[in-house]
Amino acid sequence: MARRVLLAQTSFLGDVVLSTALARTIAGAWPESELWWLVRPEAVSLLTPTFGHDRVIAFDKRGVHRGLGGLLATSHALAKHGFDVAIGVQRSLRTSVLLARARIPMRIGYAGSPGAWLYHRRVAKDGAHARDRLIGLVAGLGIQVPTELPMPHLGVAPESARRIEERLESEGVPPDQGLLLVAPGSAWATKQWPAAAFGQAAARLRTLGNDRVVVVGTRSDRPLAREIARLVAEGGGDTIDATGGTTIADAVAWIARARLVLANDSAPAHIAAALGRPVVTMFGPTVPAQGFAPLGDRVQIVERELACRPCSRHGGNDCPIGTHECLADLSPDEVVSAGEALLERAVSGRGTA
C-alpha cells in the first residue's frame, strides 16, 4: 500500500467533484493512506473540508504558475512532499510532464492520453460515465474496482455554514424556513437557461414550501440575479442575492442548506448532487450520454430531444446554428414539474431527505 497518494485534477469544478468518487474508492481500499490533491485555486476550498487544508495544493496553471517556469516551480514543490504515487486524473500533457518532473516514483494515468509514455502504469479509459472512468484508475494501484461504485461526496466548511446562517438571520429567514437555491450562471454562454425562465420557475416552486429564493454565482451573474428577483417579487416572494460576494466554500454551504436547487449543466448541479440535495438541472448543448451529468436519485435532468444535440463537449459562447433552441425553448413548466416531483419525494421520504 502506498502511504502518500496525489490526485492531480486541474480541470473544471464539476470534474473535481466527480473525482471525489475516485478518492473514496482509494480510501476504502487503503484506509491508512494519505490522499492529497493538486487542483486549480478555485477548487481548493471545495475539497479542504473533506481532505484537510494541508492536503490540497493549488496549481494556478493559467495564472502565477503558467508557462514553463510555473510548471518547474510546481514540480519542485511537489517533489518535496515525498509522494509515493501520483495519478493523472485528467488527460493532460501538462499534468503528465508535471508529475514526471516531480520525480514521483509511481505515476498512473490513462492509456492513450497526451504524455501517456511518462506514466509507469496506463489504464484504459472505460465506462459510460466519467465517475466510472475515474474509478477505473484504481486498477493502476492494484485495487479491484468495487462492485458498488461510490458516489461523489463533498463536505461543508463549518465557518462557511456559520456565515450562511448569519446572513439568513440578518435577512429575517428563520432556521426552519426552506431555501430554493438558483444557480443561473455557467462558464459557457450556450449552457445558460434564460434568467427569465429561472425566475418564472423559482416564483412557482417557492410557494410549495414558502421558501426563500437564493441566487448564487459570480459577480458577472448579478444581472441574472436581478431578473430572477424581479420575477420572484411579482409572485410575492423575496430573493437573497448571493452572487459575487461568496467563496466556493460559501456556495457549497448555501447549496447544502437548500431544500431544492435549480441549476444549469454546471458545477453547482454537481455540488448539489454530491451533497445529496435535490437538484433539477437543465441540459442544452451537452447531453447526459456524454458521461458528465450529476449522479444520484435526487437529480432530475430536463432537456429537449433535438437532432443538433450534442453540439460540443463543453458548450460554447455561441449556438452553432444560431437558435439556442435547446435551452431557449425549454419550458419553465417542465422544470417546475421536475422540481415538484423531487419535493414530493422529499415529503414522502422516497429518495430525498
C-alpha positions in Angstrom: 0.0 0.0 0.0 1.3 3.5 -0.9 1.5 5.8 2.1 1.0 9.1 0.2 -1.1 9.4 -2.9 -1.5 12.5 -5.1 -4.6 13.0 -7.3 -3.8 15.6 -10.0 -7.1 17.1 -11.2 -6.8 20.6 -12.5 -9.9 20.6 -14.7 -13.3 22.3 -14.1 -15.0 22.2 -10.7 -17.6 19.7 -11.8 -14.8 17.3 -12.8 -13.2 17.8 -9.4 -16.5 16.9 -7.7 -16.8 13.7 -9.8 -13.2 12.8 -8.9 -14.1 12.6 -5.3 -15.6 9.2 -6.1 -12.1 8.0 -7.1 -10.7 9.3 -3.8 -13.4 7.5 -1.9 -12.6 4.2 -3.7 -8.9 4.6 -2.8 -9.7 5.5 0.8 -12.0 2.5 1.1 -9.3 0.1 -0.1 -6.3 1.8 1.6 -7.7 3.5 4.8 -4.3 4.2 6.2 -3.0 6.1 3.1 -2.8 9.9 2.8 -4.8 11.3 -0.1 -3.5 14.6 -1.5 -4.9 16.8 -4.3 -3.4 19.1 -6.9 -6.2 21.4 -8.2 -6.9 24.9 -9.6 -7.0 27.6 -6.9 -10.8 27.9 -7.1 -11.2 24.2 -6.2 -9.1 24.3 -3.0 -11.9 25.3 -0.7 -14.2 22.8 -2.4 -12.0 19.9 -1.1 -10.4 21.1 2.2 -13.5 20.4 4.4 -13.1 16.7 3.5 -9.4 16.2 2.9 -7.8 18.9 5.1 -6.2 22.2 4.4 -2.7 20.8 4.3 -3.5 18.1 1.7 -4.9 20.3 -1.1 -2.3 22.0 -3.3 -3.2 24.9 -5.7 -1.8 24.8 -9.2 -2.7 28.1 -10.8 -1.8 26.9 -14.4 -3.5 30.0 -16.0 -2.1 32.5 -13.5 1.1 32.6 -11.4 2.0 29.1 -12.4 1.5 29.4 -16.1 4.2 28.6 -18.6 7.4 26.5 -18.2 8.6 28.5 -15.2 5.4 27.8 -13.2 5.4 24.2 -14.2 9.0 23.7 -13.0 8.4 25.6 -9.7 5.3 23.5 -9.0 7.1 20.2 -9.8 9.9 21.2 -7.5 7.4 21.9 -4.7 5.6 18.6 -5.3 8.9 16.7 -5.1 9.4 18.0 -1.5 6.2 16.2 -0.4 7.6 12.7 -0.9 4.6 11.3 -2.8 4.7 7.5 -3.3 2.2 7.6 -6.1 0.6 10.2 -8.3 -2.5 9.7 -10.5 -3.0 12.0 -13.6 -6.8 12.2 -13.2 -7.3 14.0 -16.5 -5.9 13.5 -20.0 -3.4 16.3 -19.9 0.1 16.6 -21.3 0.9 19.4 -18.8 -0.1 17.1 -15.9 2.0 14.1 -17.1 5.0 16.3 -17.6 4.5 18.0 -14.2 4.3 14.7 -12.4 7.3 13.3 -14.2 9.4 16.4 -13.4 8.4 15.9 -9.7 10.1 12.5 -9.9 7.2 10.7 -8.2 8.3 7.1 -8.3 5.0 5.6 -9.4 2.8 7.6 -11.9 -0.5 6.4 -13.2 -2.7 7.8 -16.0 -5.0 6.9 -18.9 -3.7 4.9 -21.8 -3.7 7.0 -25.0 -3.7 10.3 -23.2 -1.2 13.0 -24.1 2.1 12.2 -22.4 1.0 8.7 -21.5 4.5 7.5 -22.1 5.5 9.4 -18.9 3.3 7.2 -16.8 4.5 3.9 -15.3 1.1 2.3 -15.5 -1.5 3.2 -18.0 -5.2 2.3 -17.6 -7.9 2.1 -20.3 -10.5 4.8 -20.1 -13.6 2.7 -20.0 -17.1 3.4 -18.6 -20.3 5.1 -19.7 -20.0 7.9 -17.0 -17.0 10.0 -16.0 -17.3 8.7 -12.5 -16.9 5.1 -13.7 -13.9 6.0 -15.9 -12.3 7.9 -13.0 -12.7 5.0 -10.5 -11.2 2.7 -13.2 -7.8 4.4 -12.5 -7.5 2.4 -9.2 -6.5 -0.6 -11.4 -3.2 1.1 -11.7 -2.8 0.9 -7.9 -3.7 -2.8 -7.9 -7.0 -2.1 -6.3 -10.0 -4.0 -7.6 -12.8 -1.8 -8.9 -15.7 -2.3 -6.4 -19.0 -3.8 -7.5 -20.9 -0.9 -6.0 -19.2 2.2 -7.1 -19.0 5.1 -4.6 -20.8 8.3 -5.4 -19.1 11.7 -5.4 -19.2 13.4 -2.0 -18.3 16.8 -0.5 -18.2 18.2 3.0 -19.2 21.7 4.2 -16.7 24.1 5.8 -18.1 24.9 9.3 -17.0 28.6 9.0 -18.9 28.9 5.8 -22.0 27.3 7.3 -21.9 29.8 10.1 -21.6 32.7 7.7 -24.6 31.5 5.7 -26.7 31.2 8.9 -25.7 34.6 10.0 -26.6 36.0 6.6 -30.0 34.3 6.8 -30.6 35.6 10.3 -29.8 39.1 9.0 -32.3 38.6 6.2 -35.0 37.5 8.6 -35.0 33.9 7.5 -35.8 31.6 10.4 -33.8 28.3 10.7 -36.8 26.2 9.8 -37.6 28.1 6.6 -36.6 26.3 3.4 -34.4 27.7 0.7 -34.9 27.4 -3.1 -31.4 27.9 -4.5 -30.9 29.1 -8.1 -27.6 28.9 -9.9 -28.2 30.6 -13.3 -24.6 31.0 -14.5 -22.2 28.9 -16.4 -18.7 29.2 -17.8 -20.3 28.7 -21.3 -23.0 31.0 -22.6 -24.8 28.3 -24.5 -25.3 26.3 -21.3 -27.3 29.1 -19.6 -31.1 28.6 -19.4 -32.6 32.1 -19.7 -32.8 34.1 -16.5 -36.5 34.9 -17.1 -37.2 31.1 -17.3 -35.3 30.6 -14.0 -37.3 33.4 -12.4 -40.7 32.0 -13.6 -39.8 28.5 -12.3 -38.5 29.8 -9.0 -41.5 32.0 -8.4 -43.8 29.0 -8.7 -41.7 26.4 -6.9 -41.0 28.7 -3.9 -44.7 28.7 -3.0 -44.8 25.0 -2.4 -42.8 25.3 0.9 -42.9 29.1 1.4 -39.2 29.0 0.6 -36.9 32.0 0.4 -35.1 32.1 -3.0 -31.3 32.5 -3.0 -29.3 33.1 -6.2 -25.6 32.1 -6.2 -23.0 32.8 -8.8 -20.1 35.0 -9.7 -20.1 38.8 -10.0 -21.0 38.5 -13.7 -24.2 36.7 -12.7 -25.6 39.7 -10.9 -27.8 40.9 -13.9 -29.3 37.4 -13.9 -30.0 37.6 -10.2 -31.8 40.9 -10.6 -34.0 39.5 -13.3 -34.8 36.4 -11.2 -35.5 38.6 -8.1 -37.9 40.8 -10.2 -40.0 37.8 -11.3 -40.0 36.2 -7.8 -41.1 39.5 -6.4 -44.0 39.7 -8.8 -45.1 36.3 -7.3 -44.9 37.7 -3.8 -41.6 36.3 -2.8 -38.3 37.6 -1.6 -34.8 36.9 -3.0 -31.4 36.9 -1.4 -28.7 37.8 -4.0 -25.5 35.9 -3.0 -23.8 36.4 -6.4 -20.3 37.8 -6.4 -19.8 38.0 -2.7 -19.2 34.4 -1.7 -16.3 31.9 -2.0 -16.7 28.5 -3.4 -16.8 27.1 0.1 -19.7 29.5 0.9 -21.5 28.5 -2.3 -21.2 24.9 -1.1 -22.7 25.9 2.2 -25.6 27.7 0.5 -26.3 24.6 -1.6 -26.1 22.3 1.4 -28.8 24.5 3.2 -31.2 24.3 0.2 -34.4 22.3 0.0 -34.2 22.3 -3.8 -31.6 23.5 -6.3 -32.2 24.7 -9.9 -29.0 24.8 -12.0 -27.6 24.6 -15.5 -25.4 21.8 -16.5 -22.6 23.3 -14.4 -20.6 22.9 -11.2 -23.5 23.8 -8.8 -25.5 20.9 -10.1 -22.6 18.5 -9.3 -22.1 20.1 -5.9 -25.8 19.7 -5.1 -25.7 16.0 -6.1 -22.5 15.4 -4.1 -24.2 17.0 -1.0 -27.3 14.9 -1.5 -29.5 17.9 -2.2 -32.4 17.6 -4.7 -31.4 19.3 -7.9 -33.1 20.0 -11.2 -30.5 20.6 -13.9 -31.2 21.9 -17.5 -29.1 20.3 -20.3 -28.8 22.1 -23.6 -25.7 21.8 -25.9 -24.4 18.8 -24.0 -26.2 15.5 -23.2 -26.1 13.1 -20.3 -24.9 10.3 -22.6 -21.5 12.1 -22.8 -21.0 10.9 -19.2 -20.7 14.2 -17.2 -24.2 14.5 -15.7 -24.6 14.8 -12.0 -25.3 11.5 -10.3 -27.9 10.3 -7.8 -31.6 9.6 -7.2 -32.1 13.2 -6.2 -31.2 14.5 -9.6 -33.7 15.4 -12.3 -32.4 16.3 -15.7 -34.6 18.4 -18.0 -33.8 18.5 -21.7 -35.2 18.7 -25.3 -34.6 15.9 -27.8 -33.1 17.7 -30.8 -31.1 16.4 -33.8 -28.4 19.1 -33.2 -27.6 17.9 -29.7 -24.9 17.5 -28.6 -23.2 20.3 -30.4 -20.0 20.2 -28.3 -18.3 18.5 -25.4 -18.3 21.5 -23.0 -20.7 24.1 -24.6 -19.6 27.3 -26.1 -20.3 31.0 -26.4 -22.5 30.8 -29.5 -25.0 28.4 -30.8 -23.6 26.8 -34.0 -27.0 27.1 -35.8 -27.9 30.5 -34.2 -31.2 29.4 -32.5 -30.2 28.2 -29.0 -33.5 26.4 -29.0 -32.2 23.6 -26.8 -32.5 25.9 -23.8 -34.4 29.0 -25.1 -37.4 26.8 -25.8 -37.2 24.7 -22.7 -40.4 25.5 -20.8 -40.4 26.5 -17.1 -43.4 24.1 -16.8 -41.0 21.2 -17.3 -38.6 22.4 -14.7 -41.5 23.1 -12.2 -42.8 19.6 -12.8 -39.4 18.1 -12.1 -39.0 20.2 -9.0 -42.4 19.2 -7.7 -41.5 15.5 -8.2 -38.4 15.9 -6.2 -40.1 17.8 -3.4 -42.9 15.3 -3.3 -40.4 12.5 -2.8 -38.8 14.5 0.0 -42.1 14.7 1.8 -42.8 11.0 1.3 -39.2 10.0 2.3 -38.6 8.3 -1.0 -35.0 9.1 -2.1 -34.6 12.5 -0.5 -34.1 14.0 2.9 
